[in-house]
Structure formats: C-alpha cells, structure tokens
Amino acid sequence: MITYLKEKNTKFYFSLPTILFLFIMVIFPILFTLYSSVTNSTLSAASGFVGFSNYRQLFQEARFWDSMGNTIYFTITASIFETFLGLLFAILLNRAFRGKTLVKTMFLLPFAATPVAIAMTWQLIYDPNMGIVNAFIALFGMEPKLWLASTETALNCLIFIEIWQGTAIVALIISAGLSLVPDSLYEAAGIDGASSWKCFFHITLPSINNTVFMAFILRFIEVIKAFDIIYATTKGGPMHASETLNIYGYLKAFQYFQFGSASALITMFTIVVTIIGTILLKIKKLTTEG
C-alpha cells in the first residue's frame, strides 16, 4: 500500500520544488506587497491597518501624476520609435551583403550590454564638459547643454538611450518574421512589374504585421518597467523631471522608507501594466481575426 501511494504521488514529489520556488519567489512577495499597501508601515514605526488611505493619498500627490505622465510619455515614445527603427533595420539586414553576420553581431551589442555599463557610457557621452554630443553640436556653432541635468532634456535623453538599446531586439524579432516570407511572392510580383514600395506594402508588411505587433507589445511591456538605466543615469532627476513610477516607488521605499505607500504605488503600477498588456493582446487578437 505504501509503495502504491509513493508511485501515485510521484508527479507531486517532482513538482514540489517548483511549487515551493513559485510560492517563495512570486506568490509570497505579491501577497506581502498587497498586505503592506493597506498598512502605514515605515522603517521606524510598527505597521497598522489603514485601509485604502495610501491609495487615496497617492491620487492626491502631484508628484505621483507627474511620474505617471513621465512613464506614459517615456513608454509610448520609446516603443513606437523602437518598432519603427527595428522594422527599418530588419529590412536592411535581411538583404544579402558581405559581412552580414558581423554586422548583425555588432548590431546586437547594445542589447547584450549591462544596464549600468550603458548608463555610465551615456553619462560620458552627455557630459557637458567633455561629452561627444556637445562637441558635435559645437561644430555647428550651438551652445553646450546640460543634457542629463536639465529638466527640459533629461527625459528625452533617456528615451534616446532606451531606443538605442531596444531597437536591436525588435530588429531581431522582425528579422525572424521576414525569413519566413516566401521568395516566390517577390518573384511573382517582380514578373508583374511591381515596384519595391508596392512589394513592401502589399507583400512584406501584411506578411509580418503580426510579428511587428508582437514585437511592439513585448517592448512596450519591457519599457514601461524600465528602472536600471534610469536610476543609474539620472535617479529620476533633475527635479523629478525623469522620474517614472518605478523610480518613484523605489525612492518611496528605500529613501523615504514609506513602505506602505510604496507598496500601494507598486500595486497600482502592476495593475496598470496588466490592463495595458491585456488590451494590447486583445487588439492583436482582433486584428488577427480580422
């Protein structure tokens, strides 16, 4: 009987480590964050239940809405440009030319680099005294700028860094889709006298539209969660000009030690990301069916 029970529960025994890992690393942190979001937990005071007051307080904070606006602007702008440029580079890299493998490898280096290394490199590039950007615009008689230290340019500079890093993975995804388009379609179009533009709009784009949209969704979700490069480059400054919800939540927890409020912010942020991701997937499904 004991042997029978052991054999019957073998599948459970093998899956138990995975179940424990998911509970410890995923489920428990989520539950703990939800619990903390309804308490007034701080570093110096014991937590007490406060209901939804943390959420109401966040909605009354101007800094929260500024961070929300920065997050939306940063995410939408970077995702659109990454998708457009990724499509352009994928088409260029899909053509046969000498050294194609080397060019593809070099093209993917920004995505493979560590975020801290990228942040330090771009801090040097944007440096107001010895940076390449100011040296370049000086050739055209323009005054040097405090790129990362200016409230007018800091967020746009971070968007440019994100585009520089993320375009490569979009190009790689779209290149995989382009490789599946049959050459016979282009040969038939060439026989009919179709131009390159007609081939692109009537053959290439319809064939890879699902791939392009999926690449956009993946980058959108990844960009909206961006933290490391922003924190390592500007820490949300200057004057909170480049502060996103992720950065604001981190500062609330580990600089101001408002753990309850930070948990509420992260909970709302997670809900927003989930809703947006669901909507995008629904749109993809509708466009595919259509």
N, C-alpha and C positions, 0 to 999 in steps of 0.2 A: 504493500500500500504506500509506504514512504517513497519507494522507488518510483511508483506511478505518479505521485504528486510532484516529485522533483522533475520528472520528464515533462509533465503537463505545464509546469511553470518555468520551463527553461527560457522561453522567449521573454518572460518578465525579468528574469535574472540578468539576461544580456542587455536589456534596455534600461535597467535600473540606473547605471552610471550616467546615461544620457538624461534621464528624467531628473536626477539629482542635480546635474550640471545646469539644466534649464531652470530649475527652481531657484538655485542659489544665485546664478548669474543674470537671470532675466526676470522671473516672476517675483522673487522677493524684492529686488530693487524697485520694481514698478509699484508693488503694494506699499512698500515703505515710503516711496515718494508721495503716493496718494494720501497716506496717513499724515505725513509731515505737512502736506499742503493745507490741512484743516487744523493745524496747531500753530502756536506762536513760538515755535522752537527757535532758540538762539544759542550762541556759544556760552553765554553767562547765566541763562535762566532756564529753569525746567519748563518743558513744553506743557501747554494746556490747550484744551479743545476750544477753538474759536469759530468753528463752522466755516462759512464761506467769506468771512471778513477779509482774508488775504486776497481772494479773487476780486472782491469789491474795491479794495484798496489799489490793486493794480490798475483797474479800469479808471481810477481817478488820477493816476500818475501820468504827467505829461511825458516823462522820460520813457515810460512803457510804450506809449503810442509813437514816440519818435523812433524807438528801437524797432517797433513793428513796421513803420514806414521804411526804415533803412533795410530791413530784412526783405520786404516785398520788392523794393527797387533793386537791391543787390541781386536777388534771386532771378527775377524776371529778365533783367538786362543781361546778366551773365549767361543764363540758359539759352536765350534767343541767339545771342552772338556766337556762343559755342556751337550751337546746332547749325547755324548758317555757315560759319567758317569750317566746321567739321565736314559738312557736305561738300564744300568747295575743295578742301584739301583731299578728301576721299576720292573725288572725281579725278583730280590731278595725279594722285598716287596710284590710281587704278590703271593708268596708261603705262605702256612698256617703255622703259628708258634705262640707260646704263647707270648702274649704281643704285637701282631702285631699293634693294634690300637695306643698303647702308643708310639711305635717306629715310626710310621707314623707321629704322632703329634710332637714328638721331632725333626723329620727329617725336618719338615716344619718351625721350629722356625727361622732359618736364613732368610728365605724369608719374614717372618712376622715382623722381627725386623726393626726398623727405620734406615735409612742410616747413620745418624750422630752417633747413638749408635754403629753401626757396625764399622764405621771409628775410633772412639775413642778406641774401644776394640782392633782392629788390630794394632793401633798405640802402644798400650801397649805390644801386642804380639811381634811386630817387634822392640821394643825398644832395642837399642844397649847395654844398661847397665843392665836392669832387665827384658828383654823380654824372653819369653819362647823359642823362636826359637834359639837365641844364647846360651841359657842354654842347649838346646838339642844337638846342634852341638858341644858344648864344651865337651860332653861326648865321642865324637869320636876324640878328640884332634884337632878340627878345630878352627881357629881363628874367633872371633866375627866379624860380618859385620854390616855396616850401611845400613840396608836393604832399608828403605824408603828415605835415604839421599844419596844414591849412584846412579849415572847416569846409572850404569850397571844393577842394580837390581830393581829400583823403579817401572818401568812399569810392570815387571813380577810379582812383589808383588801385584800390583793392579789387575792384571789378576787372580791371585790366589784367592784374595778376591771376585772378581766377580764370579768365578767358585763356590766358597764355598757358595755364596748366591743364585745363579741362578739355580744350579743343582736341587734343591728341586722342583721347579715349573715344570721343564722338566720331572722329575720323576713322578710327579702327573699327568701331561697330558698323558704321555705314559701309566701309570697305568690304566687310564680310557680306553685307547685303548685295553690294554691287557684283561681287564674284558669282552670285547665283543667277544673275540676269543672262539669259542665253544669247550668245553672239549671233545666232541665226536671226534674231529680231532686228539687230542693227544691219545685218547683211541684206535682209529683205527691204528695210527702209532705204538703204543706200541704192538699191536697184530702182526703187520708186522715185529716187531723186530727192529724198528728204534731207534737209539741212541738219547741221549739228544741233541747232537750237530746237528744231522740231523733234529730233531724236531724244533730246533731254526731256522735253515737256510731255512727250507722248509715249516714251518707252521707259527711260531711266527713272524719272520721278514717280510715275504710277507703280513701277515695279518695286521701289524701295520705300514707298511712303510709310508703310508700317514700321520698317526698320528705323527710319528717321524719327518718327513719332516716339518710338520706344526709347531711342537714344535721348530724345528731349526729356522724356519722363524721368529716366534714370539720372540725368544731370540735374534736373530741376530738384528732385528729392535730395540729391547729394549736395547741391549748392545751398539749399535752404538750411542745411545742417552745418554749414561751414563754421569752423571755430578756430582751428590751429593756426592757419595763416593769418587770420585777422588778429588774433591775440598776440602772436609773435611779432607782428608788424606794427600795429598801432594800439593794441589793447582797447580798441573802441574809441580812441581819441582822434583828434583833439576835441575837447568839449563835447564828448559823446557823439561826434559827427559821423563816425563809422561804427557805432555800437549797434550790433544786431541783438535779437532776442537771446541767442545762445550766449553771447558775451555778457549781456546784462544779467542773465540768470547766474552765470558763473561768478560775477562780481558780487551779486547779492549774497551768494552762499559763502564765498571764500575771502571776500574783502570786507563786506559789511556784516557777515555772519548772521544774516536773516534767513535761516534755513527754511522756515515755514513759508515765507513769501517767495523764496527762490523755488521751492517745490511746486507752489501754485503756478508760477510762471512757466516752469518746465512742463507741467501737466497740460496747461493751455497750449503751449507750443507743440507738444506731441499730438494733441487733438487736431490742431490746425494742419499739421503735416499729414496726418492720417486722412483728414477730409479732402485736402487738396489732391493727395495721391489717389484716393478713391475716385474723385471726379475726373481726373486725367485718364485713369484706366477705363472709366465708363465712356468717356469721349472716344477713346481708342476703339473700344468695342463697337460703339455705334457707327464710327467711320468705317470700320472693317466690314460690318454687316451691310452698310450702305453701298 
